[in-house]
Amino acid sequence: MEVKSRHHLRSDAIERIETNLADSLGVDIEGETFEHVEFTDSETELVLVNDDPLITYFGANGSEPFLTVRGANAYPPQRRVVTVDAGAVSFVSDGADVMRPGIADADTTIDAGDLVVITEQSHGKALAIGRSRVEGTELQGDSGKVVDSLHHVGDELYNVTL
């Protein structure tokens, strides 16, 4: 991914991101520098926190700041977490959508359409970021796709180097 622009964020933009992540995930991002990065060959936008790609944008016109997989591992979220069992880890890590039978636990306050962090059961490490198709109380069960994968370990965003 080739960098198109890179600039420091103003304090009001940083505050909006911090508030959004605190409200949605229960995390407090700390950093001395926050830089916005756009790419020439991708619609992906990043926010580097102390030069680490911890935040990206999802939603219409990149309107929703959310943690990257690296960000979720650096700042483990307290809310909007979907945990998969060992059998689902390899599939989710390869970018597969999440199916009900692979879910070991899920935040029951998740709303359909919410961005979620997908973690693995053994160590609690983030594997992917997705968008829930259903309410948190409906995530576990016997069949059906319930979380669409948006970003995962090993994808282009995960491997970005600046």
HELIX and SHEET records of a PDB file:
HELIX    1   1 SER A   11  LEU A   25  1                                  15    
HELIX    2   2 ALA A   60  GLY A   62  5                                   3    
HELIX    3   3 VAL A   69  ALA A   74  1                                   6    
HELIX    4   4 ALA A   86  SER A   93  1                                   8    
HELIX    5   5 ARG A  100  GLY A  102  5                                   3    
HELIX    6   6 GLY A  136  GLU A  138  5                                   3    
SHEET    1   A 5 VAL A   3  HIS A   8  0                                        
SHEET    2   A 5 PHE A  34  PHE A  39 -1                                        
SHEET    3   A 5 GLU A  45  VAL A  49 -1                                        
SHEET    4   A 5 ASP A  52  PHE A  58 -1                                        
SHEET    5   A 5 GLU A  64  LEU A  67 -1                                        
SHEET    1   B 6 VAL A  98  MET A  99  0                                        
SHEET    2   B 6 LYS A 145  HIS A 152 -1                                        
SHEET    3   B 6 ALA A 126  SER A 132 -1                                        
SHEET    4   B 6 LEU A 115  GLU A 120 -1                                        
SHEET    5   B 6 VAL A  81  VAL A  84  1                                        
SHEET    6   B 6 ILE A 103  ALA A 106 -1                                        
END                                                                             
